[in-house]
Amino acid sequence: MNRTTSKRLADRKIEKFDKNITKRGFVPETTTKKGKDYPVGPILLGFFVFVVIGSSLFQIIRTATSGGMA
């Protein structure tokens, strides 16, 4: 069984690599990330901030009213 790479297959790989090298740095405009594309919506972000700040505020009030030992 012949395990060496055939000349034709090697030439195809080299040609593909060479084409890729010449394209380096030329990224199409559609694949670049936009600055204002948030992964979550503003409503979900606002809800998350409300829950985090609200729960920490509630914990502070509960700790203050119980004399420091919750």
C-alpha positions as CSV (number, residue, x, y, z in Angstrom):
1,M,0.0,0.0,0.0
2,N,1.4,3.4,-1.0
3,R,1.2,6.0,1.8
4,T,3.0,8.8,0.1
5,T,1.1,11.8,-1.1
6,S,0.6,11.9,-4.8
7,K,2.2,14.7,-6.8
8,R,-1.2,15.9,-8.0
9,L,-2.7,16.1,-4.5
10,A,0.4,18.0,-3.2
11,D,0.2,20.5,-6.1
12,R,-3.5,21.2,-5.3
13,K,-2.7,21.8,-1.6
14,I,0.2,24.1,-2.5
15,E,-2.0,26.0,-5.0
16,K,-4.8,26.4,-2.4
17,F,-2.3,27.6,0.2
18,D,-0.7,30.1,-2.2
19,K,-4.1,31.5,-3.1
20,N,-4.9,31.9,0.6
21,I,-1.6,33.8,1.2
22,T,-2.4,36.4,-1.5
23,K,-5.9,37.0,0.1
24,R,-4.5,37.8,3.5
25,G,-5.6,41.1,4.9
26,F,-8.5,41.5,2.4
27,V,-11.5,40.7,4.7
28,P,-14.9,41.5,3.2
29,E,-16.9,44.2,4.9
30,T,-19.7,41.8,5.8
31,T,-17.7,39.5,8.0
32,T,-16.2,42.2,10.2
33,K,-18.0,42.9,13.4
34,K,-20.0,46.0,13.7
35,G,-19.5,48.3,16.7
36,K,-23.2,48.5,17.8
37,D,-24.1,44.8,17.5
38,Y,-24.9,43.7,21.1
39,P,-25.3,40.0,21.8
40,V,-28.2,40.8,24.2
41,G,-31.0,43.3,23.7
42,P,-31.2,46.6,25.7
43,I,-34.4,45.4,27.5
44,L,-32.7,42.2,28.7
45,L,-29.6,44.1,29.8
46,G,-31.7,46.6,31.7
47,F,-33.6,43.8,33.4
48,F,-30.4,42.1,34.4
49,V,-29.0,45.4,35.9
50,F,-32.3,45.9,37.7
51,V,-32.2,42.4,39.3
52,V,-28.5,42.7,40.3
53,I,-28.7,46.2,41.8
54,G,-32.1,45.4,43.3
55,S,-31.0,42.3,45.0
56,S,-27.8,43.9,46.3
57,L,-29.8,46.8,47.7
58,F,-32.3,44.5,49.3
59,Q,-29.4,42.5,50.9
60,I,-27.9,45.8,52.3
61,I,-31.2,46.9,53.7
62,R,-31.8,43.4,55.3
63,T,-28.3,43.4,56.8
64,A,-28.8,46.9,58.2
65,T,-32.1,46.2,59.8
66,S,-31.0,42.9,61.4
67,G,-28.1,44.6,63.2
68,G,-25.3,43.3,60.9
69,M,-26.0,39.6,61.4
70,A,-28.2,38.2,58.6
